[in-house]
Amino acid sequence: MATEEAEFDLVLKEENFEIREYLPKILAQVSVKGDFSDASSKGFKILADFIFGNNISNDDSERIDMTAPVVLEPKSKIIDMTSTLITEGRGREWLVSFVMPKHFTLKTLPKPNNKSIQIIGLPKEKYVVKVFSGLVRESNYKEQVILLNDFIKKRNLNVSGQIQIARYNPPWTLPFFRRNELMVKID
């Protein structure tokens, strides 16, 4: 059975770049500190605990289906899109997010028992996206950011917000089969 993904309308596709208009969605989100790897792991564990049943619903607790992608973005002040996010910033704060399955509303979604988890409803938003495979490492991250920046400049797009790193596959997926994306909101 396929994993549900956040719904969007494809506005433009050019090689490994896309402009997408995401439909309204609900996120479960947690703020964690550490470098990219530590924050990703900590945030994933906290959110996985919530969707695997550490929550309150009408029926005591409820398991929530996993969706894709898992999104990681820096929480702190706006960072230059070419900065080294992955290896720098041991004390940096990150937002780790899971998109909730689309059949839930803010009223029907189980409430997390962990008070550090925020449930956020987002409106329709437009993003420019760079799709790539492999492991997300400093070397390929920098290369992908440069390519994304070039695409943004070429298209004269106005960026608003931080670059988000979206990962779609479980850890046991072979690197060349992994799907990753760099995403940034545009006006």
C-alpha positions, 0 to 999 in steps of 0.5 A: 500500500502506497504512503499518502503524500501531501496533495499539490497541483503541479504548476511547472515541471522542468527537469528536476525542478517543479513549482507546486501549489500545495492544497491546505494541509495539517502538520504535526510539528516539533522544535528540536535542537542539534545538528541536522542528523541529531535534530532529524532523529529526535524530531522523527522519534517524537512525532512517530510516538504521536502517530503510533498512538501517544495521543488522545482521540474519541476512542482513547488513542488512535494510530495515525497512518504515516505520510510522506515526506518528513520535512526538516527546516531551520527554525532560527533567523533567515539563513542565507540559502547557501549557508552550511546547514547540515554540519554547522549549528549543533545548537541550532533549532529545527522544525521537524514536521509530518503532514497529517493524512488528508481525511483529518481536520483540525477537529478530528485529528487526535491531540498529542499527549506530548505538549512539545508537538504543535498541530498547525493548519496551513492554507494553500501555498506555492513552493519551488522544489528541487528533486534529487536522490541519494543521502542528504549529506553536506556535499550534495546539499550545497550542490542542490542549493546552488542549483535551486538558487540558480533556478529561482534567479533565472525565473525571477521568483520571490522566496519567502521563508527557509529552505525545507528538506523533504525526505520520502523514504525509510532509512533502509532504502538504498541511497540511489532509490531515495527521493529527497527535495529541497523546497522553498515557499514562493510568493 
